[in-house]
């Protein structure tokens, strides 16, 4: 019987630690990519994680995916960059600062350089003629008539909100709820917990009011001056939402609610009602 040739002159193939296709769980978002993509940028954090000779020490979720506790929605741009070392962002992308922070965390110096100039240009608008000038910012100036002569200064001044810097606008808070009402309405209603509080309005206003408590997962690339009805809050207490709106200078101007009887319990005759309620807030 022939025995395998284990002579020292023939190298033995190295054991493959990571599969060719790797699954990642980044902040709850699942990504599937090639192993070669993850190690495409030498000395980056992902390169250090996946170029090691053992998977010991790498966090995994319950399904065995490699877990990273970072922003799962911004990671799409990190992964896109690692595929071909190019960055393509949507128009009016509002998260450049947060994306730059992610690039710093993943140790991608070239991506940081790509993001830094544009971020610096936005932050230095005031140095190019947008300093506060009482004459230029007075309401009596006809911006349209004097735009050609005032140039950049007038253009920048027209973008600055008046007063205390807070823009006016509406924000609508909505939620779907359900409650159980006993036979002949003699017993107290039993309300169920609010599952989700939805936010409708201008993107920039919603982010200003709710900040990190705003879940943008269903509409992550919405420009700041556009409107959306797909945001919702990370908490489920209406009073907490009202407090945040009040702190930002909003006050309630209208509310409405609708309710329908979904079905009745067969044994107790209790009726299950579903409702949808909206609260409209406005800041002058």
C-alpha positions in Angstrom: 0.0 0.0 0.0 1.4 3.4 -1.0 2.0 5.8 1.9 1.6 9.6 1.5 4.8 11.4 0.7 5.5 13.8 3.6 9.0 14.7 2.6 10.2 18.1 3.9 10.7 19.4 0.3 7.0 19.6 -0.3 5.2 22.4 1.6 1.9 21.5 3.4 -1.0 23.7 2.6 -1.9 26.1 5.4 -5.2 25.6 7.2 -7.8 28.2 6.1 -9.2 29.8 9.3 -11.8 32.1 7.7 -14.2 31.0 4.9 -14.2 32.7 1.5 -17.6 34.3 2.3 -17.8 36.0 5.7 -21.0 37.0 7.6 -20.8 40.1 9.8 -23.3 41.5 12.3 -22.6 45.2 12.7 -24.8 46.8 15.2 -27.7 44.5 14.3 -27.3 44.8 10.6 -26.1 41.7 8.7 -23.4 42.0 6.0 -22.1 39.2 3.8 -18.8 39.9 2.0 -15.7 38.2 0.7 -12.8 37.5 3.0 -10.4 39.2 0.6 -12.5 42.5 1.0 -12.0 42.5 4.8 -8.2 42.3 4.5 -7.9 44.6 1.5 -6.6 47.6 3.5 -3.4 46.6 5.4 -3.1 47.7 9.0 -6.8 48.5 9.2 -8.9 47.2 12.1 -10.7 44.7 9.9 -7.3 43.6 8.5 -6.0 43.0 12.0 -9.2 41.0 12.9 -9.3 38.7 9.9 -5.6 38.2 9.2 -4.9 36.5 12.5 -4.3 32.7 12.6 -7.2 32.0 15.0 -10.7 33.2 15.5 -10.4 33.1 19.3 -11.2 36.4 20.8 -13.5 37.6 18.0 -17.0 38.3 19.2 -19.9 36.4 17.6 -23.6 36.6 17.8 -26.0 33.8 18.5 -25.9 32.6 14.9 -22.1 32.5 14.7 -21.6 35.7 12.7 -18.7 37.9 13.6 -20.0 40.8 15.7 -19.0 44.5 15.6 -20.6 46.9 18.0 -20.6 49.9 15.6 -23.2 51.8 13.5 -24.6 49.2 11.2 -26.0 51.6 8.7 -22.8 53.6 8.2 -20.8 50.4 7.8 -22.2 50.0 4.3 -20.0 52.9 3.2 -17.0 51.5 5.1 -17.5 48.2 3.2 -18.0 49.9 -0.1 -14.8 51.7 0.3 -12.8 48.6 1.2 -14.0 46.9 -2.0 -12.3 49.3 -4.4 -10.9 52.1 -2.2 -13.4 54.6 -3.6 -16.1 56.5 -1.7 -19.4 57.3 -3.3 -22.0 59.0 -1.1 -25.6 60.0 -1.9 -26.4 63.6 -2.6 -26.9 65.8 0.5 -25.4 63.1 2.7 -26.0 64.4 6.3 -23.7 62.0 8.2 -20.2 62.9 7.0 -19.0 63.7 10.6 -20.3 60.3 11.9 -18.8 58.5 8.9 -15.5 60.1 9.5 -15.6 58.9 13.1 -16.3 55.4 11.8 -13.4 55.6 9.4 -11.1 56.6 12.3 -12.3 53.7 14.4 -11.7 51.2 11.5 -8.2 52.9 11.0 -8.7 53.8 7.3 -6.5 56.9 6.9 -7.2 57.4 3.2 -10.9 57.4 3.8 -10.4 59.9 6.6 -8.5 62.2 4.1 -11.4 61.9 1.6 -13.9 62.9 4.2 -11.9 65.6 6.0 -11.6 68.3 3.3 -15.3 68.4 2.6 -16.1 68.5 6.3 -13.5 71.2 6.8 -15.0 73.3 4.0 -18.5 73.1 5.5 -17.2 74.1 8.9 -15.2 77.1 7.5 -18.1 78.8 5.6 -18.0 81.6 8.1 -14.4 82.4 7.2 -15.3 82.9 3.5 -17.7 85.8 4.1 -20.4 84.4 6.5 -19.4 86.3 9.6 -22.4 87.8 11.4 -22.9 91.3 10.1 -25.8 93.3 11.6 -26.4 95.2 8.3 -26.3 92.1 6.1 -28.6 90.1 8.3 -31.2 92.7 8.8 -34.7 91.8 7.5 -34.9 94.9 5.3 -32.4 93.6 2.8 -33.8 92.3 -0.5 -31.5 89.2 -0.8 -32.7 88.4 -4.3 -32.0 91.9 -5.6 -28.6 92.3 -4.0 -27.3 88.7 -4.4 -25.0 89.5 -7.3 -23.3 92.4 -5.5 -23.1 90.8 -2.1 -21.8 87.5 -3.5 -21.0 84.7 -1.1 -21.7 86.8 2.0 -25.4 87.3 1.1 -25.8 83.7 0.0 -24.5 82.5 3.3 -26.5 85.0 5.3 -29.7 83.8 3.6 -29.0 80.3 4.9 -28.7 81.3 8.6 -31.9 80.9 10.6 -33.2 84.0 12.2 -33.7 84.8 15.9 -32.2 82.2 18.2 -31.0 80.0 15.4 -34.0 77.5 15.6 -36.1 77.0 12.5 -39.8 76.9 12.6 -41.8 73.8 11.5 -44.1 71.0 12.3 -43.4 67.5 13.8 -46.0 64.9 14.0 -45.8 62.1 16.6 -48.0 59.0 15.9 -48.5 55.6 17.4 -50.7 52.5 17.0 -52.1 51.0 20.2 -54.6 48.5 21.3 -56.8 48.0 24.4 -59.3 45.5 25.7 -62.8 46.6 26.9 -64.9 44.3 29.0 -68.5 43.3 28.5 -70.9 46.2 28.5 -68.0 48.5 29.3 -68.4 47.8 33.0 -64.8 46.9 33.7 -61.7 49.1 33.2 -60.0 49.1 29.9 -56.7 47.2 29.7 -54.2 49.1 27.6 -51.3 47.4 25.9 -47.8 48.8 25.7 -47.1 51.2 22.8 -45.0 49.2 20.4 -43.5 52.1 18.4 -43.6 55.9 18.3 -43.4 57.2 14.7 -42.0 60.6 13.8 -43.1 62.6 10.7 -41.6 65.9 9.6 -38.5 67.6 8.2 -35.4 65.4 8.7 -33.3 68.2 10.1 -35.9 69.1 12.7 -36.4 65.5 13.8 -32.7 65.0 14.3 -32.4 68.3 16.2 -35.1 67.3 18.6 -34.5 63.6 19.2 -30.8 63.2 18.4 -29.4 59.8 19.2 -32.9 58.5 20.3 -34.1 58.7 16.7 -34.1 55.5 14.7 -33.3 56.3 11.1 -32.9 52.7 9.9 -35.9 52.9 7.5 -34.8 56.1 5.8 -31.0 56.5 6.5 -30.1 58.7 3.5 -32.8 61.3 3.6 -31.4 64.8 3.0 -31.8 67.3 5.9 -34.2 69.6 4.1 -36.5 66.8 2.9 -39.5 65.3 4.7 -39.9 61.8 6.0 -42.6 59.7 7.7 -40.4 56.6 8.2 -38.5 57.6 11.4 -39.4 56.2 14.8 -38.1 56.6 18.3 -35.8 54.2 20.2 -38.0 54.5 23.3 -41.8 53.9 23.8 -42.8 56.5 26.3 -45.0 59.3 24.9 -44.2 61.6 27.8 -40.5 61.3 27.0 -41.2 62.4 23.4 -43.3 65.3 24.6 -40.6 66.4 27.0 -38.0 66.5 24.2 -40.3 68.5 22.0 -41.1 70.9 24.8 -37.4 71.4 25.6 -36.8 72.2 21.9 -39.5 74.9 21.9 -42.4 73.0 20.3 -46.0 73.1 21.5 -48.9 70.9 20.6 -51.4 72.4 18.2 -53.6 69.5 17.2 -54.3 65.8 17.9 -56.6 63.1 16.6 -57.3 59.5 17.2 -59.3 56.7 15.5 -60.3 53.4 16.9 -61.9 50.2 15.5 -63.0 47.0 17.1 -60.7 44.2 15.8 -62.4 41.2 17.3 -64.1 39.9 20.4 -62.8 37.2 22.7 -64.8 34.0 22.3 -64.9 33.1 26.0 -65.0 36.4 27.8 -66.8 38.6 25.2 -64.0 41.2 25.8 -63.6 43.4 22.7 -60.1 44.1 21.4 -59.9 47.7 20.0 -57.1 49.0 17.9 -56.3 52.7 17.5 -54.1 55.2 15.8 -53.3 58.5 17.4 -51.3 61.5 16.1 -50.1 64.6 17.9 -49.0 67.6 15.9 -46.4 70.0 17.3 -45.3 73.3 16.0 -42.4 75.7 16.7 -42.6 79.3 15.7 
